[in-house]
Amino acid sequence: MGVMLKFSEWLHKHFAVRQFSPDRVPVETILAIVATARRAQSSKNCQPWTFLVIRNKETLASLSLLGDYAWHLADASFAIALVGERQSMWNSFDLGQVAAVLQLSAWEYGIGACIAAVFQVEEAKRLLHIPEERNFFAAVSFGFPDENARPARMGGRKSIDALTKWERWE
Ligand SMILES: Cc1cc2nc3c(=O)[nH]c(=O)nc-3n(C[C@H](O)[C@H](O)[C@H](O)COP(=O)(O)O)c2cc1C
């Protein structure tokens, strides 16, 4: 049995995966990841998201061209386009939360993930048949990590001091 890591220890080792093995993720695993992500919190518990699962390789390749840093979608086993109910600040906040939970829950199955910001939104909506009024600006790539998968940049994180203020701004 593997050693159980604390969440904080695990998170220190975790990184966004952009290089995937060709092995396909089974549909049951995709559903299990979605089932966990359903537990994400949302404003007034409105759960204002639809998980548009994309497994078709041609669609993934087309979508990968619609963001400047979305290339990793092309080699993903599947992607989830995060489609929100309406274009609003709080809906976008909720989509961000569920994107995080989706990626964390994937790791339970040894599956890596990375967000792809979609820049050509209108074109992407046409590609995926998403109604114009829906909130859509990001997809998440998923797949078993390639054995050479590495963080894009070993950037680490800013220091606690740089990120934290107490009681007042200044
Ligand atoms: C809102 C958001 C948008 C992102 N967009 C992209 C993207 O378009 N392409 C990409 O490769 N990574 C994207 N990322 C992933 C970030 O680059 C990554 O989370 C960050 O560099 C930390 O990486 P690490 O966990 O591997 O250290 C995005 C992340 C977030 C939260």
The ligand as an ORCA input file, in Angstrom:
! r2SCAN-3c Opt
* xyz 0 1
  C      -7.423     30.711    -15.206
  C      -6.305     29.841    -15.708
  C      -6.010     29.834    -17.054
  C      -4.978     29.020    -17.535
  N      -4.753     28.981    -18.873
  C      -3.795     28.152    -19.349
  C      -3.605     28.012    -20.752
  O      -4.298     28.614    -21.581
  N      -2.633     27.175    -21.178
  C      -1.850     26.471    -20.313
  O      -0.985     25.723    -20.773
  N      -1.996     26.578    -18.970
  C      -2.969     27.378    -18.474
  N      -3.185     27.469    -17.118
  C      -2.341     26.688    -16.203
  C      -1.354     27.578    -15.454
  O      -0.333     27.991    -16.333
  C      -0.801     26.787    -14.268
  O      -1.862     26.519    -13.380
  C       0.293     27.551    -13.526
  O       1.365     27.851    -14.391
  C       0.827     26.741    -12.366
  O       1.387     25.561    -12.871
  P       1.985     24.424    -11.940
  O       0.882     23.981    -11.016
  O       2.426     23.349    -12.893
  O       3.124     25.016    -11.184
  C      -4.199     28.248    -16.631
  C      -4.534     28.259    -15.262
  C      -5.564     29.028    -14.812
  C      -5.908     28.976    -13.333
*
